[in-house]
Amino acid sequence: MDIELFEEISLTIGITGICLYMLFIIYKLAEESKAGKFGTFILFIGLGLGIFGFAAKKVISVILGI
């Protein structure tokens, strides 16, 4: 395994872990603030949009072959 492949795999796993941790933080934030169902939905949409952007970037780059 060369360094470039190792870095790509490590980055993907690391960013995925951070994104999952961010989702956990959003959930705890909604729970502690007693946001309710609609408030929790808004928190996940608003704060989770960055996570969606990261995933979309990866999918688009695979589709375009970049």
C-alpha positions in Angstrom: 0.0 0.0 0.0 1.5 3.3 -1.0 1.2 6.5 1.0 -1.4 8.2 -1.2 -3.8 5.3 -0.9 -3.3 5.2 2.9 -3.9 8.9 3.2 -7.1 8.7 1.1 -8.5 5.8 3.2 -7.5 7.5 6.5 -9.0 10.8 5.5 -12.3 9.1 4.5 -12.5 7.1 7.7 -11.5 10.1 9.9 -14.0 12.5 8.3 -16.8 9.9 8.5 -16.1 9.5 12.2 -16.1 13.2 12.8 -19.4 13.5 10.8 -21.0 10.8 13.0 -19.8 12.5 16.1 -21.3 15.8 14.8 -24.6 14.1 14.4 -24.4 12.9 18.0 -23.6 16.4 19.2 -26.7 17.8 17.2 -28.8 15.1 18.8 -27.6 15.9 22.3 -28.1 19.6 21.7 -31.7 19.0 20.7 -32.3 16.8 23.7 -30.8 19.2 26.2 -32.6 22.2 24.8 -36.0 20.3 24.8 -36.4 21.3 21.1 -39.3 18.9 20.4 -39.8 17.0 17.1 -39.9 20.0 14.8 -37.0 21.8 16.5 -34.9 18.6 16.3 -35.8 18.3 12.7 -34.7 21.9 12.0 -31.5 21.4 13.9 -30.6 18.3 11.9 -31.5 20.1 8.6 -29.6 23.3 9.5 -26.5 21.9 11.1 -26.4 18.7 9.1 -26.3 20.5 5.8 -22.5 20.7 5.9 -22.3 16.9 6.4 -24.5 16.5 3.3 -22.3 18.8 1.3 -19.2 16.7 2.2 -21.0 13.5 1.1 -22.3 15.1 -2.1 -18.8 16.3 -3.0 -17.4 12.8 -2.7 -20.3 11.3 -4.7 -20.0 13.9 -7.5 -16.2 13.4 -7.7 -16.7 9.6 -8.1 -19.4 10.1 -10.8 -17.3 12.6 -12.8 -14.1 10.5 -12.3 -12.1 13.3 -10.8 
